[in-house]
Amino acid sequence: EVQLVQSEPEVKKPGESLRISCKGSGYSFTNYWITWVRQMPGKGLEWMGRVDPPDSSATYNPSFQGHVTMSADRSITTSYLQWSSLKASDTAIYYCAIVSGYNFDYWGQGTLVTVSS
Amino acid sequence: VLTQSPGTLSLSPGERATLSCRASQSVSNNYLAWYQHKPGQAPRLLIYGASSRATGIPDTFSGSGSGTDFTLTISRLEPEDFAVYYCHQYGSSPPYTFGQGTKLEIK
């Protein structure tokens, strides 16, 4: 069974750093990009970018470039999304997903990140 | 940019729902998907490649369209179909985009 299991909810202060994770299992981790999607409170889905597990190379939505870093560690089949300095506007649910464009599409359960002073 | 209409659709169970998604430029290879999203759940793939149903999706859901205009049709609404629906383009090269969503609510 294909699963993407994300890390637990986080509560952070502005300016703090954070790394959330997404562990894949039940499939060949290096065969599919991991996509990250943001949903801000009461808003729609936003495509943040994707990371290629074989070499951890990432492609970013320009709206997120420079503010987040996506990576992947193939040895432990885990992808990461990280911030070096959080803002209150980063408060959102973050989903990791395999969005292949075909009939192979799986999502994590989402990680709620709350940034508040 | 993907523009979905209407923003909110109020219908009753048993009725037919027609959701629209318009792209600002042609979606290459009709790489257009539809997702259903309910609160507290992950989005669920309904349609990929504009018209192919994903595994386990009932045939009351159908997708059509090409180029810049796409439609998701739910032929007969069940109570569990009331949710937010997003179109998503994954064309030639990123960044990819989602539409802003259509909320399908019970009338």
Chai-1 contact restraints between the chains, C-beta under 6 A:
chainA,res_idxA,chainB,res_idxB,connection_type,confidence,min_distance_angstrom,max_distance_angstrom,comment,restraint_id
A,G44,B,Q100,contact,1.0,0.0,6.0,A-B,restraint_1
A,G44,B,G101,contact,1.0,0.0,6.0,A-B,restraint_2
A,L45,B,Y86,contact,1.0,0.0,6.0,A-B,restraint_3
A,L45,B,F98,contact,1.0,0.0,6.0,A-B,restraint_4
A,W47,B,Y96,contact,1.0,0.0,6.0,A-B,restraint_5
A,W47,B,T97,contact,1.0,0.0,6.0,A-B,restraint_6
A,T59,B,P94,contact,1.0,0.0,6.0,A-B,restraint_7
A,N61,B,P95,contact,1.0,0.0,6.0,A-B,restraint_8
A,G101,B,Y31,contact,1.0,0.0,6.0,A-B,restraint_9
A,G101,B,Y90,contact,1.0,0.0,6.0,A-B,restraint_10
A,N103,B,A54,contact,1.0,0.0,6.0,A-B,restraint_11
A,N103,B,T55,contact,1.0,0.0,6.0,A-B,restraint_12
A,D105,B,L45,contact,1.0,0.0,6.0,A-B,restraint_13
A,W107,B,A42,contact,1.0,0.0,6.0,A-B,restraint_14
A,W107,B,P43,contact,1.0,0.0,6.0,A-B,restraint_15
